[in-house]
Amino acid sequence: MIRWIQSPLILGYLVGFIAFFAPILGFIASKGLAPLVIVGSMCGILILWAQSRPIKWLNSSTILILLCFCLWALLSSLWSIDFVASSIGSARLFGNLLAGGLLFVTIKNLTREEKKLVLKFFISGFLLAICIVGFEISLGGPIFIALKDPVFSIERVWTGELSGIYWLNPIMVILSLFIWPMALGMYKKLFGSLFDKYSILFLVSGFVIVFILLIIVSFASATLSLLFGIFGAILILIFRRWTTVIASLSVVIISFSIPFGFSMIEAPMSQINSLASLPGSAKHRIAIWKFTSDKVLEEPFLGWGMNASKSMPGGKDFLFTKDGKHIGKALPLHPHNAILQTWLELGFPGVMLFVCLSIFIIMTSSNSHRSKFESAIIFGQFITILGIANLSFGMWQAWWIATIWLSAGLMALVIEMDERADT
């Protein structure tokens, strides 16, 4: 056992396996991403200690913000409408953030040879994931039908019976976040002679392929998020300083105003729908945000408590349009919006911490010691994460937190790699 831990490149194989397998697991069973990161982080730190390596930890600002977030979440259990769910949710949040942070630390402490090994696994897993998605779409979803449910097929999507190929959403989220460190690796010529020679072509092609797949899958929120990320990256390349200042101000303004804005509008769904025709899922999402905003204003300072979204009074009531059409429950499980969920459950202090963390990441991405392209890629990835977080998933979902940590870790790995690392 000791000899195995002391083996050279063992950390490279460990992280490489995680980077390779994460997209596949995202397709087969996305909830398995959290255990993958947890086990990987525990093994990674154990190996670092066993090999007596000097460890570079997360910076103190990040640790402080995340720790305050967890402590405030736990404290909110005292006034939560569901003490047990709130306490368990706080413990899970701490565990997921700790595991993700330790995996990030493991990645940052890899040797140069281990990083080169991880890059090979990373690109192999990314390309395999592209092939899986293409195979699933082109052949009518045979893998999902065989593994999950024969009732849901892509043919039903094409005929309009289903709104999208939703079972591909998790793997498409991973591709949407992994494409950013992949693009930086292409730019820095880290992936071998073929990618070296046509690096810019492969870089652009990667974004185009992911973008097209997102459209085919009908994953609108991730499509918009990736588009916003690309747009933000371009702005950083042209106006780095002004873009970071405007982005920081935008985060502050939007974060502190969004629940009040939705609450003040009498019928936001109808007003938005009058400007553009919205699909049923978008109408339901807007109605959820309106309901959530109204609840936020009932407890704006302390919030309703961690994990309160699942037990919110009136959340299980059905919503209807003005013409009487059923659009879904007022708050099924969570608001599908990170800012509103933070407001709802953790109140003003939670939003303050969310804003501080966001501004810290934005400012870090535009560090003057970085090249403009590096800053653009980091910023683009963060905007993509922020977009998906505020349009799709619950903020505390373990697999989503694990995906963010892993994609951030891979970004850190690529940033710290020298050009021509494969030589």
C-alpha positions as CSV (number, residue, x, y, z in Angstrom):
1,M,0.0,0.0,0.0
2,I,2.8,2.4,1.0
3,R,4.7,1.5,-2.1
4,W,1.6,2.2,-4.2
5,I,1.2,5.7,-2.6
6,Q,4.8,6.5,-3.2
7,S,4.7,5.6,-6.9
8,P,5.8,8.4,-9.3
9,L,2.9,9.9,-11.3
10,I,0.3,8.3,-9.1
11,L,-1.4,11.7,-8.6
12,G,-1.3,12.3,-12.3
13,Y,-3.2,9.1,-12.9
14,L,-5.7,9.8,-10.2
15,V,-6.6,13.3,-11.4
16,G,-6.3,12.2,-15.0
17,F,-8.9,9.4,-14.4
18,I,-11.3,12.0,-12.8
19,A,-10.9,14.4,-15.7
20,F,-11.4,11.6,-18.2
21,F,-14.3,9.9,-16.5
22,A,-16.3,13.0,-15.3
23,P,-18.0,13.7,-18.7
24,I,-18.9,10.0,-19.1
25,L,-20.3,9.9,-15.5
26,G,-22.2,13.2,-16.3
27,F,-24.0,11.3,-19.0
28,I,-24.6,8.0,-17.2
29,A,-25.4,9.3,-13.7
30,S,-24.6,12.9,-13.0
31,K,-25.1,12.5,-9.2
32,G,-22.0,10.3,-9.2
33,L,-19.8,13.3,-9.9
34,A,-19.9,14.3,-6.2
35,P,-18.7,10.9,-4.9
36,L,-16.0,10.9,-7.6
37,V,-14.7,14.3,-6.4
38,I,-15.0,13.4,-2.8
39,V,-13.0,10.1,-3.1
40,G,-10.5,11.8,-5.5
41,S,-9.9,14.7,-3.1
42,M,-9.4,12.4,-0.1
43,C,-7.0,10.2,-2.0
44,G,-5.2,13.2,-3.5
45,I,-4.5,14.8,-0.1
46,L,-3.5,11.5,1.4
47,I,-0.9,10.9,-1.3
48,L,0.4,14.5,-1.0
49,W,0.9,13.9,2.8
50,A,2.4,10.5,2.3
51,Q,4.9,11.8,-0.2
52,S,5.8,14.7,2.1
53,R,5.2,17.3,-0.6
54,P,5.0,21.0,0.4
55,I,1.3,21.8,-0.2
56,K,0.1,25.0,-1.8
57,W,-3.3,25.6,-0.3
58,L,-6.2,27.8,-1.5
59,N,-5.7,31.5,-0.9
60,S,-7.0,32.9,2.4
61,S,-9.6,35.1,0.9
62,T,-11.3,32.2,-0.9
63,I,-11.2,30.0,2.3
64,L,-12.6,32.9,4.4
65,I,-15.6,33.6,2.1
66,L,-16.5,29.9,1.7
67,L,-16.1,29.3,5.4
68,C,-18.4,32.2,6.2
69,F,-20.9,31.0,3.7
70,C,-21.0,27.6,5.4
71,L,-21.2,29.0,8.9
72,W,-24.1,31.4,7.9
73,A,-25.9,28.5,6.3
74,L,-25.6,26.5,9.4
75,L,-26.7,29.4,11.6
76,S,-29.7,29.9,9.4
77,S,-31.0,26.5,10.7
78,L,-32.0,28.2,13.9
79,W,-34.8,30.0,12.1
80,S,-35.3,27.7,9.2
81,I,-38.8,26.4,8.4
82,D,-37.2,22.9,8.4
83,F,-34.5,22.6,11.0
84,V,-33.5,19.1,10.0
85,A,-33.3,19.7,6.3
86,S,-31.4,23.0,6.9
87,S,-28.8,21.3,9.2
88,I,-28.3,18.4,6.8
89,G,-28.0,20.8,3.8
90,S,-25.5,22.9,5.6
91,A,-23.3,19.9,6.5
92,R,-23.6,18.7,2.9
93,L,-22.6,22.1,1.6
94,F,-19.6,22.2,3.8
95,G,-18.6,18.6,2.7
96,N,-19.0,19.4,-1.0
97,L,-17.0,22.6,-0.8
98,L,-14.3,21.0,1.3
99,A,-14.0,18.0,-1.1
100,G,-13.9,20.3,-4.2
101,G,-11.4,22.6,-2.5
102,L,-9.1,19.7,-1.6
103,L,-9.3,18.4,-5.2
104,F,-8.4,21.9,-6.5
105,V,-5.4,21.9,-4.1
106,T,-4.4,18.4,-5.3
107,I,-4.4,19.6,-8.9
108,K,-2.4,22.8,-8.0
109,N,0.3,20.6,-6.4
110,L,0.8,18.2,-9.3
111,T,4.3,18.0,-10.7
112,R,5.0,19.0,-14.3
113,E,5.1,15.4,-15.4
114,E,1.8,14.6,-13.6
115,K,0.2,17.7,-15.3
116,K,1.3,16.5,-18.7
117,L,-0.3,13.1,-17.9
118,V,-3.5,14.7,-16.8
119,L,-3.7,16.8,-20.0
120,K,-3.7,13.6,-22.0
121,F,-6.6,12.1,-20.0
122,F,-8.4,15.5,-20.1
123,I,-8.4,15.8,-23.9
124,S,-9.2,12.1,-24.4
125,G,-12.2,12.4,-22.1
126,F,-13.4,15.6,-23.7
127,L,-13.2,14.2,-27.2
128,L,-14.9,10.9,-26.1
129,A,-17.7,13.0,-24.5
130,I,-18.2,14.8,-27.8
131,C,-18.5,11.5,-29.6
132,I,-21.0,10.1,-27.0
133,V,-23.3,13.1,-27.5
134,G,-23.0,12.9,-31.3
135,F,-23.7,9.2,-31.2
136,E,-26.7,9.6,-28.9
137,I,-28.2,12.4,-31.0
138,S,-27.6,10.8,-34.4
139,L,-28.9,7.3,-33.5
140,G,-32.0,8.4,-31.6
141,G,-30.8,8.0,-28.0
142,P,-29.9,4.3,-27.8
143,I,-27.7,4.5,-24.7
144,F,-30.3,6.4,-22.7
145,I,-33.1,4.0,-23.8
146,A,-31.0,1.0,-22.9
147,L,-29.8,2.3,-19.5
148,K,-32.7,4.5,-18.3
149,D,-36.2,4.6,-19.9
150,P,-37.3,3.4,-23.4
151,V,-40.3,5.8,-23.3
152,F,-38.1,8.9,-23.8
153,S,-36.7,8.9,-27.2
154,I,-35.2,11.6,-29.5
155,E,-37.9,10.9,-32.0
156,R,-40.4,12.3,-29.5
157,V,-38.3,15.4,-29.2
158,W,-38.3,15.9,-33.0
159,T,-42.0,15.5,-33.2
160,G,-42.5,18.0,-30.4
161,E,-43.7,15.6,-27.7
162,L,-40.7,16.5,-25.5
163,S,-39.1,19.9,-25.1
164,G,-35.5,18.8,-25.5
165,I,-33.0,16.0,-25.1
166,Y,-32.8,16.8,-21.4
167,W,-30.9,13.7,-20.4
168,L,-27.8,15.2,-22.2
169,N,-28.0,18.4,-20.1
170,P,-25.4,17.3,-17.5
171,I,-22.8,16.2,-20.0
172,M,-23.4,19.4,-22.0
173,V,-22.8,21.4,-18.8
174,I,-19.5,19.7,-18.4
175,L,-18.5,20.3,-22.0
176,S,-19.5,23.9,-21.7
177,L,-17.2,24.4,-18.7
178,F,-14.4,22.1,-19.9
179,I,-14.1,23.9,-23.3
180,W,-12.5,26.9,-21.6
181,P,-9.4,25.2,-20.1
182,M,-9.4,23.1,-23.3
183,A,-9.3,26.4,-25.4
184,L,-6.4,27.8,-23.3
185,G,-4.5,24.5,-23.7
186,M,-4.9,24.8,-27.4
187,Y,-3.7,28.4,-27.3
188,K,-0.7,27.5,-25.2
189,K,0.0,24.5,-27.5
190,L,-0.1,21.9,-24.8
191,F,-1.9,19.0,-26.6
192,G,0.6,17.7,-29.0
193,S,2.0,18.3,-32.5
194,L,-1.4,18.1,-34.5
195,F,-3.2,20.5,-32.1
196,D,0.0,22.6,-32.0
197,K,0.0,23.2,-35.7
198,Y,-3.6,24.1,-36.0
199,S,-4.2,25.4,-32.5
200,I,-6.4,28.4,-33.3
201,L,-8.5,26.3,-35.8
202,F,-9.1,23.6,-33.1
203,L,-9.8,26.3,-30.5
204,V,-12.5,27.9,-32.6
205,S,-13.9,24.5,-33.7
206,G,-14.2,23.4,-30.1
207,F,-16.5,26.3,-29.2
208,V,-18.5,25.9,-32.4
209,I,-19.1,22.2,-31.9
210,V,-20.2,22.6,-28.2
211,F,-22.4,25.5,-29.2
212,I,-24.1,23.5,-32.0
213,L,-24.6,20.5,-29.7
214,L,-26.2,22.8,-27.1
215,I,-28.6,24.1,-29.7
216,I,-29.5,20.6,-31.0
217,V,-30.0,19.4,-27.4
218,S,-32.3,22.4,-26.9
219,F,-30.5,23.4,-23.7
220,A,-31.3,27.1,-23.9
221,S,-29.8,28.2,-20.6
222,A,-26.4,26.6,-21.2
223,T,-26.5,27.9,-24.8
224,L,-27.1,31.5,-23.6
225,S,-24.5,31.1,-20.8
226,L,-21.8,29.9,-23.2
227,L,-22.7,32.8,-25.5
228,F,-22.4,35.3,-22.7
229,G,-19.1,33.7,-21.7
230,I,-17.7,34.1,-25.2
231,F,-18.9,37.7,-25.4
232,G,-17.4,38.5,-22.0
233,A,-14.0,36.9,-23.1
234,I,-14.0,39.1,-26.2
235,L,-14.6,42.2,-24.1
236,I,-11.8,41.3,-21.8
237,L,-9.5,41.0,-24.8
238,I,-10.4,44.5,-26.0
239,F,-11.2,46.4,-22.8
240,R,-9.7,44.4,-19.9
241,R,-9.9,47.0,-17.1
242,W,-13.2,48.5,-18.0
243,T,-14.8,45.1,-18.6
244,T,-13.9,43.9,-15.1
245,V,-15.1,47.1,-13.5
246,I,-18.4,47.0,-15.4
247,A,-18.8,43.2,-14.7
248,S,-18.2,43.8,-10.9
249,L,-20.8,46.6,-10.8
250,S,-23.2,44.5,-12.8
251,V,-22.9,41.7,-10.3
252,V,-23.6,44.1,-7.4
253,I,-26.6,45.8,-9.1
254,I,-28.2,42.6,-10.3
255,S,-27.6,40.6,-7.1
256,F,-29.1,43.3,-4.9
257,S,-32.0,44.3,-7.1
258,I,-33.3,41.2,-8.9
259,P,-35.8,40.1,-6.2
260,F,-37.2,43.6,-5.8
261,G,-37.4,44.0,-9.6
262,F,-39.4,40.8,-10.1
263,S,-41.7,41.6,-7.1
264,M,-42.5,45.1,-8.4
265,I,-43.6,43.9,-11.8
266,E,-47.2,42.8,-11.6
267,A,-47.1,40.1,-14.4
268,P,-43.4,39.7,-15.6
269,M,-44.3,36.6,-17.6
270,S,-47.0,38.4,-19.7
271,Q,-44.8,41.4,-20.2
272,I,-41.8,39.5,-21.4
273,N,-44.0,37.2,-23.5
274,S,-45.4,40.2,-25.2
275,L,-41.9,41.1,-26.5
276,A,-40.9,37.6,-27.5
277,S,-42.7,34.3,-27.8
278,L,-41.5,32.1,-24.9
279,P,-41.6,28.3,-24.6
280,G,-43.6,26.7,-21.8
281,S,-40.4,26.0,-19.7
282,A,-39.3,29.6,-19.9
283,K,-42.8,30.8,-18.8
284,H,-42.7,28.4,-15.8
285,R,-39.2,29.6,-14.9
286,I,-40.2,33.3,-14.9
287,A,-43.3,32.4,-12.8
288,I,-41.0,30.6,-10.3
289,W,-38.8,33.7,-10.1
290,K,-41.8,35.9,-9.5
291,F,-43.0,33.6,-6.7
292,T,-39.5,33.4,-5.2
293,S,-39.0,37.2,-5.3
294,D,-42.3,37.7,-3.4
295,K,-41.2,35.3,-0.7
296,V,-37.8,37.0,-0.5
297,L,-39.4,40.2,0.4
298,E,-41.2,38.5,3.3
299,E,-37.8,37.6,4.9
300,P,-35.2,39.8,3.2
301,F,-32.7,40.1,6.0
302,L,-32.2,36.6,7.4
303,G,-33.9,34.5,4.7
304,W,-36.1,31.4,5.3
305,G,-33.1,29.2,6.2
306,M,-30.8,26.9,4.3
307,N,-32.7,24.4,2.1
308,A,-36.0,26.2,2.7
309,S,-36.8,26.2,-1.0
310,K,-38.1,22.6,-0.8
311,S,-40.5,23.5,2.0
312,M,-41.6,27.0,1.1
313,P,-45.2,27.8,2.0
314,G,-47.2,27.8,-1.3
315,G,-44.4,26.3,-3.2
316,K,-46.4,23.2,-4.2
317,D,-49.4,25.2,-5.4
318,F,-50.0,25.1,-9.2
319,L,-49.6,28.2,-11.4
320,F,-51.7,29.2,-14.3
321,T,-51.5,31.7,-17.1
322,K,-54.1,34.5,-17.5
323,D,-55.9,32.3,-20.0
324,G,-56.1,29.4,-17.5
325,K,-53.2,27.2,-18.9
326,H,-51.4,25.1,-16.3
327,I,-47.6,25.9,-16.2
328,G,-46.4,24.0,-13.2
329,K,-45.8,24.4,-9.5
330,A,-44.8,27.7,-7.9
331,L,-41.5,26.4,-6.5
332,P,-41.0,22.7,-7.3
333,L,-37.6,22.1,-5.6
334,H,-35.5,25.3,-6.0
335,P,-35.7,28.7,-7.9
336,H,-33.4,27.7,-10.7
337,N,-31.5,30.9,-9.9
338,A,-28.5,31.1,-7.6
339,I,-29.0,34.7,-6.6
340,L,-32.7,34.3,-5.8
341,Q,-32.0,31.0,-4.0
342,T,-29.3,32.7,-1.9
343,W,-31.7,35.6,-1.1
344,L,-34.6,33.2,-0.3
345,E,-32.6,30.9,2.0
346,L,-29.7,33.0,3.4
347,G,-31.0,36.5,3.0
348,F,-28.9,39.7,2.8
349,P,-25.7,38.3,4.5
350,G,-25.7,35.3,2.0
351,V,-26.0,37.6,-1.0
352,M,-23.2,39.8,0.4
353,L,-20.9,36.7,0.5
354,F,-22.1,35.7,-3.0
355,V,-21.2,39.1,-4.3
356,C,-17.8,39.2,-2.6
357,L,-16.9,35.8,-4.0
358,S,-18.0,36.8,-7.5
359,I,-16.1,40.1,-7.5
360,F,-13.0,38.4,-6.1
361,I,-13.1,35.9,-9.0
362,I,-13.6,38.6,-11.6
363,M,-10.7,40.7,-10.2
364,T,-8.5,37.6,-10.0
365,S,-9.2,36.7,-13.6
366,S,-8.0,40.1,-14.8
367,N,-4.8,40.0,-12.8
368,S,-2.2,42.2,-14.5
369,H,0.4,39.4,-14.3
370,R,-1.7,37.3,-16.7
371,S,-1.8,37.6,-20.4
372,K,-4.9,39.1,-21.9
373,F,-5.9,35.8,-23.4
374,E,-5.6,34.0,-20.1
375,S,-7.7,36.6,-18.4
376,A,-10.3,36.3,-21.2
377,I,-10.5,32.5,-20.8
378,I,-10.8,32.6,-17.0
379,F,-13.4,35.4,-17.2
380,G,-15.4,33.6,-19.9
381,Q,-15.5,30.4,-17.9
382,F,-16.7,32.2,-14.8
383,I,-19.4,34.0,-16.8
384,T,-20.5,30.7,-18.2
385,I,-20.7,29.2,-14.7
386,L,-22.6,32.3,-13.4
387,G,-25.1,32.1,-16.3
388,I,-25.8,28.4,-15.8
389,A,-26.1,28.8,-12.1
390,N,-28.7,31.6,-12.5
391,L,-30.7,29.9,-15.3
392,S,-30.7,26.2,-14.5
393,F,-29.8,24.2,-11.5
394,G,-30.2,24.4,-7.7
395,M,-27.3,26.2,-6.1
396,W,-26.5,23.4,-3.6
397,Q,-26.7,20.4,-6.0
398,A,-23.6,18.3,-5.2
399,W,-22.8,17.3,-8.7
400,W,-23.0,20.9,-9.9
401,I,-20.6,22.1,-7.1
402,A,-18.3,19.2,-8.0
403,T,-18.3,20.1,-11.7
404,I,-17.5,23.7,-10.9
405,W,-14.5,22.7,-8.7
406,L,-13.2,20.2,-11.3
407,S,-13.5,22.7,-14.2
408,A,-11.7,25.4,-12.1
409,G,-9.0,22.9,-11.1
410,L,-8.4,22.0,-14.8
411,M,-8.2,25.7,-15.6
412,A,-5.6,26.2,-12.9
413,L,-3.6,23.3,-14.2
414,V,-3.6,24.6,-17.8
415,I,-2.7,28.2,-16.6
416,E,0.4,26.9,-14.7
417,M,1.6,24.7,-17.6
418,D,4.5,26.0,-19.7
419,E,4.1,26.1,-23.4
420,R,5.5,23.1,-25.2
421,A,4.9,21.0,-22.1
422,D,4.6,17.9,-24.3
423,T,8.2,18.2,-25.5
